[in-house]
Amino acid sequence: MGMCFQKLKKSFFPVSLAVFFAFLGVLFGGCDAMDTIMPSASNYKVNVQINSLTLDDCSFVTSSDTIRPFFEDSVSNDQDVTGLMVFLKNSGGSVIGNRVLYSLVQENADDPDAASDDVVILVKNLDDFMPSFPMPKNLQPAMYTMVTQVMNGKNVLQRVEKSFYYINSIDFAYKGISVYLPGVTESSQLIPKGTVVMLETNIDFTDSIDPYIVWYEGKNIINEGKYSNGAGQLFWKAPEQSGFFYLRAEVFPVKTGDKLAGYKKDISLLVSSIAIDVHMVLNNIHQLVHWYTLDGSLNDSKMIASAERALKPADRASPVWKGKNGTYGLLTGYENTVSLPKVRIPEGNTAKTWQALFRFNSVNDGELFSVSFGSSGVRMHLFKENTDIILTITSPSKTVSQNYSLPEKSNEPGYADSYIAAGLNFSVLSESISAHVNILGDLSGSDLNKDPAVIDISFPDEFQFLLGQTDSDIRNDENKAKVKSAVIWDEFALYYMPPPDFFSAAQKR
């Protein structure tokens, strides 16, 4: 846009310099009276408030937002400032909608230089927030520029342009960041050193958009991506030093490719050597076959570097992690399964015994896991139903089941939101399989004297655990209803011939 000097009310430039700029104005375009820029001794700080934020804080505007221009510093003693002109431009530079002049004086309606679509709003002073700026009707989602011009009559003292993205009437709310620790901890306020913490953005939005999230630690970007690709969660490993650490998630309703300001939320995390992890087992026990602590990774915690020992999601799907009551774990359920590596069963005439220890939070009643025994067609299933754990062993010709009661506190308010620890003992004999469930915390011992579930089988050469359930496992309508539920897994360990002192309930059998 061409610029020239029609009126020099304040001049801090040599006359020759003013003549030079006037020449440039004639050379590159004529001077509209409303676009004349005068030299000013002040640097006017003009901004735009969007609800409780400014365009510097967040560059996204919705149709329900209240938009108010304002001067950051007082101009009441500056007699040169008579008004503030505000209008929008599209990406092509064209003015969209009306230009709004917030004015201390009544403009002459007969002024031939006044634009016919200008709106004049009289204000008593320019130090307060201006009346709300009316956004043009039927404005399409796109990038726009909000222009503010500090006016002296018809002359422009200063012009400021701020880019923003208009997202129209879509629903979008960024409520904050939730913090979840893996497993059971002594305190949810203190983070043990080296712990993998899951941070999660709490965003409500319509399905028509896919927010873009950028994670910062200090000023450094540590992760970014689309919400649909899992960027709403961040797994942050606490350092091996104590202290507060500050992270931030900046959320964009759409990825514009420009350097706009998104919605920002900060969080501080306290890492302490006082806090300790609470695990069910230790990884230095030689009978340990597998141990999954499920702290943002599917790796075997006994041999982290071995990809062959990692849990395998079905159909190569990405694992799903879910937080609840300050902790998080691996989510499994219908069409959301993971399998453990196959375990070879050594040959011999003596019984081969294993124990699986696990801790879980049942989102709904349903199947926890299943175990298949080679090509024999025999399978063990473990269900949770109300306050019972149900063990079922099936073969092509027979089904046996055994119920185990959860501790009485399972009926107390809030217990459904806590983790349950249990164990499955099973033995493979030359012609049968027997299994028994122990519930940790059941001090009554009411289920300890039950006979194990036993079923005949030709000796298998291997077995495999599957957390969750797929279509191929659905045998009837009753199971269909159960498999749609989900379980949050906190820890899962498998022992070969575990010593009895690992499990207090096993000592009483």
N, C-alpha and C positions, 0 to 999 in steps of 0.2 A: 504494500500500500504506500503511495507516495506521501511524503511528509514535507511541510513547508512552514514558514513562520509568517502568520498574518498579523500577529499582535504581540509585541514584546513588552509584557508588563513588568517582568523581572529579567534583567540581562546580566549574565555572568560570563558571557563569551565576547570576544572581540567582534567588532562590526564586520570585519572581513570574513570571519568564520560564519556569521549569520547569513551573509550574502551567499557564501558557498553552499550552505544547506538549502537556501532558497532556490539556488540554481538547480540543485539536485531534485528539489520538489517539482520544478517545472519540467525538468528533463524526464523524470520517471512517472509523472502523473499529476493531475490537478489536485487542488486542496479542497476537500469537503470541509465545511466549517466545523462539523462535529468531530472530524478526525484530525484537526489541527493539534499538534503536540507542542506545548510551550516548555521552555526550560524552567526547571523548578529547583529551588534551593533545598527542598525536602525530598527524602526518599519515603514516600507514603507506603506504609505496610498495610496492604489490603488483603483480606482473606475471605473465605466463604465457609460458613458453618453448615454441615449436613447433620441435622439432629444435634447430637452432643459432640460430634467430631468435626474436623475441618477437612478440606480436600487434600491438605498436606498429610493428614493422618490416614485417610481412607479415600480412594479415588473412585468409589462405586456409588451410584445413585439409583434409588428406586422411585417409582411413581408415588409412593406414600411418604417419602422423605420431606422434611421441612428444610428449605434452603434459605439462608439468611446471609447476605454479604455484611461485612463489618470492617472497620478500621481497627487494627491492633493497637495503635497509639492514637491519642486524642488529637483531633484537628479543630477543636472548638476555637482555638486562638489563632488559627490560620485563616485570615480573611480571603485568601486566594481560592479556597475550596468552597464551592457552592453546591456541589452535588456529586453523585456517583452513578455512572452509567453501567448497566450490566446487561449482557446478551450472550447468546450461544452461537457457535459456528460449527458446521459439520466438518468432516475430514477434507472436503473440497474447498473450505474457506468461506462458504456462503453462510450468511446470517440465517438462523432458524428461529422462527417465532418473532415476538416483539422485543424491541430494545426497551429496557425499563430504566428510567432516570429517577433516582432517589434525590430529590431536590429540596434545598432550603428556601427557594424562591419559586413563585408561580411563573411558568414559562408562558410566553406570548403565543396564544393559539394561532394568531395570524402571521407568525414568523414563517416566511417562505422557505427558510433553510431547515425547518423542523421536518423530520420524517413522519409520514402519515401513520405509520404503524408503531411509533414510539408511545410508550405509556409513562406518564409522569405521576410519581407518588410523592406528595409533599411530606416532609419530615421536620420535626422541631429541631433536631440536631443530628449530627452524623457520628456521634460518639457511641450511640447505642446500636444494638443489632437492628438492621433494617427490617421492614416488613418482609414477609416471605416472598421469594422470587417465584413467579408463576411459570412452571415448565410448560413448553408447548404441548398441545394435545396431540395424541397419536404419534408420539415420538418413538421411533423404532430403536431396539437395542443396538448400540453401536458406540464408537468412540466419538466424543465431542470435546469442544474447548469452551470453557467459560471465560469470557472477557470482562474485565472490570476496568473502567476508565475514570480516573479522578478528574472532575470537571471544574473549570473556572468559566462560568457562563457557557459559551459554545466551544470553548477551547479545552483541549485535553492536556492536563498537567502530567499525567502518568498513565501508562497502560500495562496491565498485568494479564497474562493468559495462563490458565491452569487446565490441564487435560483431565478428563474423567471418562468412565465408561458407564453408560446408562443401561441398567438391567431391567427396566420397566417394572412389571408387577409380580415378578417371580418371588416365591417364598425363600428367604435365605436368612438364617440366624446363626451366628457363631457365638456359642455360649461359654466356651472356655476349654481348658485342657484337663483331662483326668489322668491320674497317676496310678499305675498298678504294679505291684511287685510280684515276682514269681513265687508260687508256693506259699507256705505258712511261715510267717515271720513273727518275731516277738513284738515288734512295733511297726505300725504302718507309717509312722512319722520319720523314722530313721532308716536310711538305706545302707545295707552292708556294702563294704568295699567290693568291687568287682561284680556286683549284682547287675543283671540285665533288666532294666526297668522298661515297662511298656507305657508310652505316652500316647494319648488318643485325643484327637480334636472332637469336640462335641458340636456338630453342625446339623441343623435342620434345613433341608432344601428340597426343592421339587425334583422330580426325575428328569426334567428337561435340561438340567445342567449337570456338569461334572466339575466340581470345584478343584482348584489347583492349590496345593499346599507347599510352602517352603519352610523348612525347619532350620533354626539358627542355634548355635551354641556360642554365646557372645556375639561377635560380628561375623562369624564364619558360618556359611551355609553347610549343613551336614547331611541334608537330604531334601529332595523335592520331587514332586510328581502329581499325577492326577489321583483324585480320591478313589476312582474306580480301580486303580492299579495298586491300592493299598497304602497310598501316601498319607492317609489320615492317621495311621499308626506309625510310631517311631520306637524302635528298640535301642535304648541308650544304655551303654555299659558304664556303670559307675567307675571312676578312676580309683587307683590304689592310694588315695590320699583323702583325708577328711576335709570337710568344709562345705560351704554353699556353692552350688553351681546353677547358673541361670540359662534357661533355654526359652526360645520363643517360636511360636508357629504363626506364620502370616498366611492368611487364607484369601484366595481370590475366587469369586464366583465363577469367573471364566478366565482362561489364560489369554491375555490380549497380545502378548509379545512386546508390550511397551513397559517402561519402568513406572508403573502406577503403584500407588500405595494400597495394600490390601488391608483386611481386618486383622489386627494383631492382638495376641494374648501372650503374656509372659508367665513363667513359673520358675520358682526356685526349689532346688532339691538339696536336702541335707544328707551328705554321705558321712558315715560315722563308723569308727572301728568298734564301737560299743555294740552295735547291732550285729546279730549273727543269723545265719540261715538255719532253718529247722528242716532237716531232711530225714527221711525214713531209714536210709541206709548209708553206708560208707562205701566208697569205690575201691577200697583196698582189701576187700574180702574175696578170697580166691574162688569161692563158689559162685560169685556173681557172674551171670551170663550177659544180661543187659541191664542198663540203668538209664532211664530217660527222665531228666529233671524238667524238661519242657519249658525252658526259660527263653523263649523266642527262637528256639532251634529244635530241629528234629534229630539232631545228632545224638549218638549214644554217649552219655557222659563218662562212661568208662573208657571209651576209645573215640574221642571226639574227631580225630583225623580220618577215621575209617568211614568212607561213604557207604560201604557195603553194609555197615551196621546201623545206618540211619533209618528212621521210620520212612516209609514210602507212601505218599498220598496216592489214592486211587486215580487213575487216568491222568497222572502227572499234574493234578490240580494243585494250586497254591494252598498251603496250610492256612487254617482260619484260627485266629487267636481272639479270645474274648475275655474281657475283664468283668469282675463282679466283686463288689464289697472290698475294694482295695487290692485284690490279687487277680492274676490272670492265668490262663492255661490254654491248652489246645482244645478246640471245639470239634467234636465229632458227632455224627448223626446220619440221617438218611442222605445218601449220595455225598457224604462228607466223611470218608473213611481213611484210615492209615493202617498199614500193616507192619508188623515186626518182621525181621528176617527169620527165615525158617531155621529150626533147631533140629539137629540130627539126634536121633535116639540111639545110644550105644547098644550093641548086641550083648546078650548074656542072659543067664537064667534068673538073676535077681531083679527085684522091682526097681524101676527107674522113677525117682521122685523129684518133683519140682515144686517150687512155691513162687507164686506171683504176688508181690506186694504192690498196692496201688492206692492212690488218694484221688478222689474225684468230687465234683459238684454236679449233681444232676439237675439240669435246667428243667426237665420234665421227666416223668416216668418213661421207661423204655429200656432198650437193650444197651448194656454197657460195652460188652465185647463178646467175641466168639473165638473158639480155638478149633482148628481143623486138624485132623490126624491123617496126614498123607492121603493116599487114594482109598482109604478104608470106607469112606462115607460117613464116618463118625465125627460128630461135632459137639462141642460144649458151648452153651450160651449162658450168659449171666445178665439177668434183668433186674431193674429196680422197679418196684410197684408199691406205691404208698409207703408204708414203713417196713417193707420186706425186700430182701434180696432173694431172687429165685435162680437157682442153678438147674439147668436142664441139659441132659446128655441125650443126643439122638443118634440112632443108627438107621440103616435102611429098613430094619424090622422092629425096632423097639424105641421107646422114649421113657426116660426116668427123670424125676424132678425132686428137688428138695428146697424148702423154704427156710430162710434165716431171718430172724427179726432184728431190726435195727435197735439201737439203745433207746430207752424210754424218752430221752431228751429230744428225740426226733419229732415228738409231738409238741414241743415247746415253740413259741413264736420265734422266728428268726433262724431256727435250726435248718430249715430248708435252704437257707442261703450259705450254710457253712460246708466245709469239706468233710467227706466221709472217708475214713481209712479202713481198708479191708485186705484180706489175703485169700488166695485160692491155692489150696494144696491138692495136687493131683499126682497119681502114680500110674505108670504104664506097666502092666504085667504081661506075661506071655500070651494070655487069652482074654484080658479084661482091662478096663480103665476104671479107676475109682477117683472121686473128687469130693472135696469138702471145703466150705467157706468159713472163714473166721472174720468177725467184725471187730476191729479195734475199738476199745472203749466200752464194749459190752462186758461189764464186770460181773453180771449175773451168771454168766456161763450157761444160759438156758439152752443154747444151741450146740454146746460143745460135745454133748453126749449123743448127738444124732448120728445115726449110721451114715456113712458116706454114700453118695450116689454111685452106683456101679453098673456098667454095661459091658457086654461081651464084645470082643473085637479081635480080629487077626492082628498080630503084632505089627504096628506101623514102624516106618523107618524115620519119620520126622513129624513135627507139628509146627503150627504157625498161628500166632495171635493176630486178630483183626479188631481194631478199635473202630466201632461204628458198624454200619450195615448197608449193603447194596441191594439192588433189585433181585439179584440172583439168590439172596438169602431169604426172601419173603416167601413163606410157605402157605400162609393163609391170611384171611382178613384181619384176624386178631394181631398177627405180627405186623401187618401193614400199618396199623394204628400206632404200634409201639416204635417202629423204626424211624418215624418222622420226628421223634424227639431228639434232643441233643445232650451231650455230656461235656463238661469242662474237665480236662485231665490236668492234674497238678504234678503227679509223679507216678512212674511205673517202673518196677524192677522185677527181674526174673532170676531166681536162684536155681542151681542144680544141687539137690540134696542139702537144703539149708539146715544148719544146726538149729536145734529147738530153742536156744536162748535168744534167737532173733525175734521170736514172736511169742509173747507171753501166753497167748491162748493155746499155742501148740504144746506148751509144757503140760497143760491140763488134760490133754487127750490120752 
